[in-house]
Amino acid sequence: LVPVPAQQYMCVPEEAYAAAVRSIFSNADYSGAATRYKNPQECWTRFEALLDRLGRPGAALHVVHIAGTNGKGTTSALCEAMLRESGVRVGLFTSPHLHCFRERIRIDGALVSREAVVAGMARVSAAAEAVGGASPFEKLTALALLCFDAAGVSWAVLETGLGGRWDATNHFSPRVCGVTRVGLDHVNVLGSTVREIAGEKAGILKRGVPAFSVAQAADAAEVLRAAAAAAGTSLTTEESMPPLEASLPAGAAPPAWLSPPHQAANASLALAMVGSLAQRGLLPDKPAARGRALVSTRWPARYESLSPRALRGGKLLLDVAHNEPAVRAL
């Protein structure tokens, strides 16, 4: 992470910042029984109204869009770092956070300021009330877009929150799309089979927008191929992507957190996506910069090894694997 200047912690009172964050999650459903997709079109239309009320934040951004069950955070972080190393200003929107809330929104690698969160949520809360409400993730997405516009970034890497087809991040036409590994998760919302879930993830594919995917289970791969064909776009799969090792600086080894096969696949996906942007003239073509980003990027609790003093020389491996496919890969 890029260090955050100390003065950013003193711009607004702690109480104002805490209240802004509480307002985002004030209507969160923690029961595990959420069925948001009962009325997806209603949610979609409401979020469109929210964006209109806010003046369509993010409309001028070049968007990199990433969906999938596992690996979205890693792929998003690597895409953001490669974009930044290529010389453009970029915002990153991911979820959930690990250490602090502001990790969800980053500007040129730095955590969003508390001041920006308070100012942005004042606008989001008023707009949400005017349109009849908004889910926590809809509020988060709107906040991120406002922060990106206020900071003047030209690019944004958006990680879907849940699914893809009806996701709040899917209200834009991106420059490139990526799909990480698809598996069973959130079955109460997305469907009970890999095929159904893949269909929701494939909802981010757009006509004429190049799409990329890591290796998938047969059912998911079939759904993604069909969705790409229906959308009239290309779908590049893992076997055609640049390997991680070939893109590293001369003599450099992959960082330990990218050494597992599933992480190397996510890195290849990010390389292919950003490489596609450069090949189409949307981004300066700097392969060496992309290689430097691979080496320098850190994403906590992804195959992260620590040596706590309490273990007296032993090691602790931290990973955020939270479903069966992720644990199996780990």
C-alpha distance (Angstrom), angle and dihedral (degrees) to the residues before:
residue distance angle dihedral
L1 . . .
V2 3.79 . .
P3 3.85 108.8 .
V4 3.80 114.4 -104.4
P5 3.83 115.6 -131.7
A6 3.80 111.3 -109.9
Q7 3.79 92.0 -125.3
Q8 3.81 89.9 67.5
Y9 3.79 87.9 70.7
M10 3.81 91.7 56.3
C11 3.81 102.1 46.7
V12 3.81 95.0 91.4
P13 3.80 133.1 23.2
E14 3.79 115.1 -93.1
E15 3.80 89.5 -121.7
A16 3.81 92.2 57.7
Y17 3.79 92.5 49.8
A18 3.81 92.8 46.9
A19 3.81 90.7 49.1
A20 3.81 91.1 51.1
V21 3.80 91.8 52.9
R22 3.81 92.1 45.5
S23 3.79 89.9 52.8
I24 3.80 90.4 58.5
F25 3.80 93.7 56.1
S26 3.80 97.8 32.9
N27 3.80 91.8 109.5
A28 3.81 98.7 35.1
D29 3.80 118.2 139.8
Y30 3.80 109.3 -138.4
S31 3.80 95.4 170.8
G32 3.80 95.3 97.3
A33 3.80 88.9 -128.6
A34 3.80 98.1 96.4
T35 3.79 115.3 146.9
R36 3.79 100.4 -179.3
Y37 3.79 93.0 154.5
K38 3.79 92.9 68.0
N39 3.82 87.3 94.8
P40 3.82 104.3 18.0
Q41 3.79 96.0 155.4
E42 3.79 90.6 53.2
C43 3.82 90.7 52.6
W44 3.80 91.0 46.0
T45 3.80 93.0 51.2
R46 3.79 92.1 46.1
F47 3.80 92.5 52.3
E48 3.80 89.8 48.6
A49 3.79 87.2 54.7
L50 3.79 90.0 48.8
L51 3.80 91.4 52.6
D52 3.82 90.1 48.4
R53 3.79 90.4 51.0
L54 3.81 89.7 52.6
G55 3.81 93.8 48.5
R56 3.83 96.5 -101.6
P57 3.82 98.8 -71.1
G58 3.80 114.0 -155.3
A59 3.80 93.9 25.2
A60 3.82 92.2 126.3
L61 3.80 96.1 44.9
H62 3.79 125.2 113.3
V63 3.80 100.1 -129.6
V64 3.80 130.1 -151.5
H65 3.81 106.6 -164.5
I66 3.81 125.2 -160.0
A67 3.82 130.0 -175.0
G68 3.79 133.8 168.6
T69 3.79 141.8 107.9
N70 3.80 101.1 -97.5
G71 3.80 131.5 15.5
K72 3.80 99.2 32.0
G73 3.78 93.8 120.6
T74 3.79 94.5 49.6
T75 3.80 92.8 46.6
S76 3.81 92.3 46.0
A77 3.81 92.9 49.3
L78 3.80 92.0 49.7
C79 3.81 93.1 47.2
E80 3.81 90.2 50.5
A81 3.80 92.7 49.2
M82 3.82 92.3 48.7
L83 3.79 91.9 49.2
R84 3.79 90.9 49.7
E85 3.80 92.5 47.3
S86 3.81 87.8 50.9
G87 3.78 89.7 62.8
V88 3.80 105.3 -101.5
R89 3.78 129.9 117.9
V90 3.78 112.0 -113.0
G91 3.80 142.4 -178.8
L92 3.80 123.7 -149.3
F93 3.82 124.9 -153.0
T94 3.81 117.1 -172.4
S95 3.78 138.4 150.0
P96 2.90 148.8 -105.1
H97 3.79 110.0 18.9
L98 3.79 123.7 -131.2
H99 3.81 108.8 -164.2
C100 3.81 104.8 10.8
F101 3.78 138.2 1.0
R102 3.82 95.1 -112.2
E103 3.81 90.8 67.2
R104 3.80 86.8 81.4
I105 3.82 92.6 69.7
R106 3.80 120.7 40.2
I107 3.77 130.7 176.5
D108 3.81 116.2 -155.1
G109 3.80 88.8 -22.7
A110 3.82 96.6 -49.1
L111 3.78 125.9 108.6
V112 3.79 113.5 -101.1
S113 3.79 111.9 -99.1
R114 3.79 122.3 -104.7
E115 3.79 87.7 -124.1
A116 3.81 90.7 58.5
V117 3.81 91.1 49.0
V118 3.80 92.4 52.1
A119 3.81 94.2 45.0
G120 3.78 93.3 44.8
M121 3.80 95.5 47.4
A122 3.78 91.2 51.2
R123 3.79 87.4 62.1
V124 3.82 95.6 39.5
S125 3.81 93.8 49.7
A126 3.79 92.5 50.9
A127 3.79 92.5 47.2
A128 3.81 92.8 46.2
E129 3.78 91.0 52.7
A130 3.79 90.2 50.0
V131 3.83 94.0 53.7
G132 3.79 96.8 42.8
G133 3.79 101.8 -92.7
A134 3.78 140.9 -53.3
S135 3.79 135.7 -129.4
P136 3.82 119.1 -110.2
F137 3.79 91.5 -103.7
E138 3.79 92.2 48.1
K139 3.80 88.9 53.0
L140 3.80 90.6 47.5
T141 3.80 92.5 50.1
A142 3.79 92.6 48.8
L143 3.81 90.2 47.8
A144 3.80 91.8 51.3
L145 3.79 92.0 50.6
L146 3.81 92.0 49.5
C147 3.80 90.5 49.4
F148 3.80 91.8 49.2
D149 3.80 91.8 51.0
A150 3.79 92.4 46.4
A151 3.81 90.9 51.0
G152 3.80 92.6 48.7
V153 3.79 98.1 -126.9
S154 3.80 117.0 162.2
W155 3.82 98.6 -155.5
A156 3.81 133.0 48.0
V157 3.79 131.1 -170.0
L158 3.81 108.2 -152.1
E159 3.79 122.5 -166.6
T160 3.79 114.4 -160.4
G161 3.77 116.5 -117.7
L162 3.79 99.9 -148.0
G163 3.78 128.7 -5.8
G164 3.77 110.9 -30.0
R165 3.79 113.5 -121.4
W166 3.82 95.2 75.9
D167 3.81 97.6 21.2
A168 3.79 120.2 131.7
T169 3.81 89.7 -123.6
N170 3.81 90.6 59.5
H171 3.80 96.4 76.0
F172 3.80 93.2 95.0
S173 3.78 138.7 69.7
P174 3.81 103.8 -118.5
R175 3.79 129.3 -154.5
V176 3.81 92.4 -130.3
C177 3.82 137.2 3.3
G178 3.78 130.4 -149.3
V179 3.80 132.5 -169.3
T180 3.78 120.1 -159.6
R181 3.80 124.7 -161.5
V182 3.82 112.7 -43.8
G183 3.81 120.2 -145.7
L184 3.77 143.4 143.0
D185 3.79 112.6 -55.7
H186 3.82 135.3 124.4
V187 3.80 87.9 20.3
N188 3.82 91.2 164.2
V189 3.80 88.2 66.0
L190 3.81 109.4 23.2
G191 3.81 102.5 35.6
S192 3.78 139.2 -83.1
T193 3.82 98.8 -97.7
V194 3.79 135.2 58.9
R195 3.79 88.5 -120.2
E196 3.81 92.5 56.9
I197 3.79 92.9 44.8
A198 3.81 91.9 48.1
G199 3.78 88.3 53.3
E200 3.80 89.9 58.3
K201 3.82 92.8 46.7
A202 3.82 90.3 48.2
G203 3.79 88.3 59.6
I204 3.82 89.2 88.0
L205 3.82 92.4 65.9
K206 3.81 112.0 108.1
R207 3.79 135.1 -168.3
G208 3.78 111.4 -87.5
V209 3.82 94.2 2.8
P210 3.83 111.3 118.9
A211 3.80 112.3 -121.9
F212 3.80 130.0 -157.7
S213 3.79 132.2 -167.2
V214 3.79 138.6 -175.2
A215 3.81 117.6 -128.7
Q216 3.80 109.8 -63.9
A217 3.78 139.0 -165.9
A218 3.80 111.1 -89.5
D219 3.81 95.4 -101.3
A220 3.80 93.5 48.6
A221 3.81 92.6 45.6
E222 3.80 91.4 52.0
V223 3.81 92.1 50.3
L224 3.81 93.0 48.4
R225 3.82 92.6 49.1
A226 3.81 91.1 50.3
A227 3.81 92.0 46.7
A228 3.80 92.2 50.5
A229 3.79 90.8 50.0
A230 3.80 91.7 48.3
A231 3.81 90.9 48.5
G232 3.79 91.9 48.8
T233 3.78 96.1 -122.1
S234 3.79 139.2 117.1
L235 3.81 123.3 -99.8
T236 3.80 117.0 -157.3
T237 3.79 114.9 -165.0
E238 3.78 131.8 -154.0
E239 3.79 98.4 -92.3
S240 3.82 89.3 63.0
M241 3.80 95.5 48.0
P242 3.82 127.1 98.9
P243 3.83 111.8 -95.9
L244 3.77 117.0 -117.1
E245 3.80 94.9 -120.2
A246 3.82 93.8 53.9
S247 3.80 91.5 57.1
L248 3.80 99.0 50.7
P249 3.81 122.5 103.2
A250 3.82 113.7 -90.4
G251 3.78 110.5 -74.5
A252 3.80 94.2 6.1
A253 3.78 123.3 129.5
P254 3.79 123.6 -146.6
P255 3.80 112.1 -92.8
A256 3.79 111.2 -101.1
W257 3.80 94.0 -109.5
L258 3.81 90.5 59.2
S259 3.80 95.0 45.9
P260 3.85 99.3 91.6
P261 3.83 112.6 91.0
H262 3.80 93.9 -116.6
Q263 3.80 90.9 53.3
A264 3.80 92.8 46.0
A265 3.82 87.0 54.3
N266 3.81 90.8 52.8
A267 3.81 89.5 50.1
S268 3.81 91.0 51.1
L269 3.79 89.2 50.5
A270 3.81 91.2 53.3
L271 3.81 91.3 46.7
A272 3.79 91.6 51.9
M273 3.78 93.8 47.3
V274 3.80 95.9 49.3
G275 3.80 91.0 40.0
S276 3.80 88.5 55.9
L277 3.80 90.2 55.0
A278 3.80 90.5 52.2
Q279 3.80 93.5 46.3
R280 3.80 90.1 54.5
G281 3.79 92.6 50.6
L282 3.79 95.0 -111.3
L283 3.78 92.6 116.9
P284 3.82 136.4 25.5
D285 3.81 107.0 -89.0
K286 3.80 103.4 -122.4
P287 3.83 111.0 154.1
A288 3.81 91.3 173.2
A289 3.81 90.2 55.1
R290 3.78 90.8 52.0
G291 3.79 89.2 51.0
R292 3.80 91.5 51.1
A293 3.78 89.7 51.6
L294 3.80 90.8 55.2
V295 3.78 90.9 55.2
S296 3.80 98.4 42.2
T297 3.81 102.2 41.5
R298 3.80 118.1 102.0
W299 3.80 124.2 -170.8
P300 3.82 111.7 -176.9
A301 3.82 123.7 -125.7
R302 3.77 94.8 17.5
Y303 3.80 103.9 119.9
E304 3.79 86.6 -37.5
S305 3.79 117.0 171.5
L306 3.80 120.5 -153.1
S307 3.81 132.4 176.8
P308 3.81 105.9 -149.9
R309 3.76 114.8 -164.9
A310 3.81 89.7 -127.2
L311 3.80 90.5 65.7
R312 3.82 90.6 59.7
G313 3.78 96.7 -136.4
G314 3.79 96.8 -23.0
K315 3.80 123.6 120.8
L316 3.77 132.0 -124.0
L317 3.81 120.5 -150.9
L318 3.79 115.6 -153.5
D319 3.80 123.3 -164.5
V320 3.79 132.7 158.5
A321 3.83 94.3 -140.7
H322 3.81 102.4 149.7
N323 3.80 107.2 169.6
E324 3.79 137.6 43.8
P325 3.84 97.7 -93.3
A326 3.80 91.1 50.2
V327 3.79 94.1 47.3
R328 3.79 90.1 47.6
A329 3.81 90.7 53.0
L330 3.80 91.3 47.1
